[in-house]
Amino acid sequence: MNPSNQHDEKKPFPWHLVFFLGPGLLIYVIFSVYPLLDTLVLSLYNEQQGQSHFVGLQNFITLITDDAWSHAFWNALSNNFTFFAIHMLVQNPIGLILAVLLSSPKLRLSGTYRTLIFMPTMLSVVIIGFVWQLLLSPIWGISENFLYSIGLGEYFDAWLGKESSALITLAFISVWQFVGIPMMLIYATLLNIPDDIVDASVVDGANSFQTFWHIKLPLILPTIAMVSILTFVANFNAFELIYAVKGALAGPNFSTDLMGTFFYRTFFGFQLQQGSASMGAAVATLMFLIILVGVMLFLFFIQRRIQRFQF
């Protein structure tokens, strides 16, 4: 058979790809793509007397501008940005510092420290919330006696019971639980940096801080960027901790209300508030759009400017 005939023959269909990728793709479509598209469609309808009517973007307009909905929406969105800012300014820098310390070959028992710091991330959020409620309780908690024992008793307060401090306190609880995730991601990247590069900087006379700032930090910037994106997505999907500690009303006086708890009350209803599937879908769609726009802006303005190094 000449070469021209071989080129004319059609290649067999790659059925092995269908066999290996088909089940995973089917599960992804059923449990991720279909619910997302169904939520987007549902947000364009409204239920009246048991019948659905197409209303276009009216649900979004009502959510943003109507007096009955807008205050709760903007309050939850503002709280969510505060929740995210605390994680970015506290959790990720602490995770970076811990990763640098644990990656030092001079540190003894680094594996033990790493396990202890990462352990809270494996615990249930409900357990974490219950334990911290007990610790911070002004009635039976141990925080007050502990602060008095170290001379800081005058700073103790019912932090979870005040509007001005409840959200910040919950954010710090979340930081304590999940700081192990950025720590481990950055720690793994630091271990992948070739020793030759670090040794060369030492030979050139650089101290430990200069080696980190000029050699290691540029190499781990892509990982720090990825950690920032993961933090943004996770914080705008946050729900469990607020619900476990403060319930669906996110008290006191909705001061700890996030988009997740606001969506829960809107979709399922709570106490005197009647649930609405269409308005809940509108809230979920706005959450999706906020996360999508945030990630796209981050990738466009920050990620593309980070120089990537090949080890």
N, C-alpha and C positions, 0 to 999 in steps of 0.2 A: 504494500500500500504506500503510495507516494505521500510526501509531507502535506501537499495541498488537500488531499482527502482527509487527512488526520485533523487539519484545522477546521474543515467543514463539519465534522461530527460534533454534535452537541455533548457537552459535559453532563454527566449524570447529576441529577438533583441531589444536593447534599442532605439526604434524609437524616444523617447522623446529627446534624445541627438541630433539626426539629426535635429529635429524640432527646437531646441533652438540654436544649434551651426551652423547649415547649412547656414543660411543667412549671418551671420557674416563672416564665413569662405569663403563663395563664394565672398563676397565683397573684402575680404583681398586678395584672389587669383587674382581676376580680376584687382584690382587697385594697388597692391603692388608686388606680386610674378610674374605675367605675364610681366609687364613692365620691371622688373629687369632682368628676363631671356631673354626677347627680346632685351634689351640693350646689354647684354653680347654677344648674338649671333651676333647682328649687328656690334659690334666692331671687329669681325673677318672677315668682308667683306669689299669690296671697290667698289665704283660705277665708272664705266667707260662707257661712251657713253650710259647712261641710263640703263646699265645692272650691276648686282651685281656679283662680283667674290670673291671667298674665298681666303683670303690672310693670314690667320692664325694670327700670332702676329706682322705682318708687320706694322700695324697701330700704335702699341705701340712703336715699334722700331723707326719709323719715328717721333713720338711725342717726344721721349726722346733724340734722337741723331741728327735728321735732323736740319740743320741750320735755315730752314724756320719756324720750330715749337718749337725747344728745348728752345730757349731763352725765348719765351713767357711763355712756360710751367713752367720752373724753376723759372722765375720771379714771376708768380702767386703762385706757391707752397711756395716760400720763404716768400712772403707777407702774405700768409695764416698762416704760423707758427708764424710770428710776430704778426698778429692779434690775434691769439690764446694765445700767451704768455702774451700780455697786459691784456686780459680778466682773465687769470689765476692769474696774479700777482697783478691786481688792482681790478677787479670786485668781485672775490670771497672773498678775504680778507675783502673788504669793506662790502660785504654782511654778512660775519661772525660777524664783529664788530657791524653792525646795528642790527643784530638778537640778539646779547648778550645784547645790550643796551635796545632794545624794550622789551625783556623778563624780565627786572628788574621790580619787583612789586613797586618800589619806583618812577618809571617814570610816570608822569602825561600825559594824552592825548596821550598815546602810540598808541591807535587805530587810532587816526587822523594822526600821523606821519607815521604809517604803510600804511595807505591808500594813503597818498600823495607820498610816495616813490614808491609804487607799481603801481600807476596810469599810468606812462609813458609806462609800458609794455603793456597796453591795447590800446594804441594809434597806429594808422597806421604808418608804417615806412616811408611812403611817406610824411606824415605830419611832422614827426620828422625831416627828412632830410631837408624839405623846411624851417622849422622854424629855424633850426641851421644855414642854409645858410644865412638867413637874419640876425641872431644875429652876425655871424662872418664876415660878409661882410665888407671890408675896406671902402666901399662907403657909404652904408646906415645902417650898423649894429650899435648896441649900445655897442659892446664889447670894442671898442677903448675908448669911453668916460668913460665907467665904470672903465677901468683900470687906466686911467688918474686921475679919481676922488679918487682912493685909492693909488695913487702914484706909480703905476706899468705900466704906459703908455709906457715906453720905451721897454717893453717886447712884446707889441702888434705887430702882423705881419699878413700877409695874409696866415694863416696856411693852409687853404684848397687849396691855389694856388701854393704851393711850393712842390717839389718832396720830400724834406727831412722831411716834417711835415704833409703832407696830410693824409697818412695812419694812423699815430698816432692820429691825430685829429679825424678821423672817428672812430677809435677804442674807443676813450674816449666818443664820442657821443653814441656809442653802449653800452658802460659800463653804462653810465648815464641812458639809456633807460631800460636796462635789469637787473640792479643790484637788483631789487625787487624780482626776481625769486630765486636766491640763498638765499636771506634774508628770504623769506617766508618759504622755505624748511627747513633751519636750525632753524628758529624760531619755527616751528611746532615741530621739534625734541626736542628742549630745553624745550618746555612746557610739553612734555611727560616724562621728567626725574622726578622720584618720589621725592617729597619733603623730604621724610625721609632720602634719601641719602645726600641731601644738608644740612639738619639740623644736621645730624651726623657729617659732616665735620666742621660745625660751632662750634658744641660742643667740637670738638677736638682741636679747636683753630685756624682753617684755616681762612685766610682773603678772600676777594672776589676774588682776583687774583688766590690764591692757590686753591680755590674751583673750579674755572673755569678750571685751567690748569690740575689739578690732578683728578677731578671728571667729570666735564661736557664735556671737550674736548674729552677724550677717548670714551665717550658715543655717541658723534655726529660724530665721524670719518667715520662711514659707510655712513652717509648722505653727508659729505664733499666729499667722494669718488664718490658718485653718482652725485653730482653737478659738479665735475670735468669731468666726462664722458659726461654729458649733455652739458657742455661748449665746449668740444672738438668736439662733433658731430655737434652742432649748428654752431660753427665757421667755420667748413669746409663745411658747407652748406650755408654759408652767401652769400647773393646776393642783397637783396632788398635795403639795405642802400647805398651800393656802386652805384648801378644803379640809385637810386633816386637822389643822390647828384652829382655823376660824370658821369653818363651815362654808356653805354656799353664799351666805350673806357677806362674807369677807369683812367682818367688823374689826374694830368698832366704827360704825357709821360708814361702811364701805371704804375705809381708809386703806385696806389691803386688797381691794378688788383688782384683779388682773383680767386680761382679755379671756383667759380660760374660764374663770369663775363667772364672768359676765355672760359668756356663751352658754354655760351650763344653766344659769337661771333663765336666760332668754329661750333656750330650746326646750328644756324639760319643765320649766316653771318651778317655783319654790314658794311655799306658804301662800300668801295672797296673790302672788304674781302668776298669771296663767301663761303656760308655755306656748310658744308659737314656732312651728317648724320652719316656716318661711323666713321669719326674722332671725331665728337661730342660724339658718343657712347663710343669711346675709352677714351676720357677725363672723361666721367661720370663713366666708369668702374674703372679707376684709382682713382677717388674720392672715390668710394665705397670701393676699396681695402685699401686705406690709412686709411679711417675711421675704417674699420674692423680690420686691423692690429693694429692700435692705441688702440682701445678698448680692443682687446685681450691681448696686452702687458700690458695694465693698470690692467686688471683683474688678470693676471698671476703674475705680479711682485709686485703689490701694494695691490689690494683688498684682495688677499688671506692672506696677512700678517697683515691685520687689524683685531684685536681681536673684535669679536662681543659680545655685552653684552645684556642679556635679562632683560628687566625691570620687 
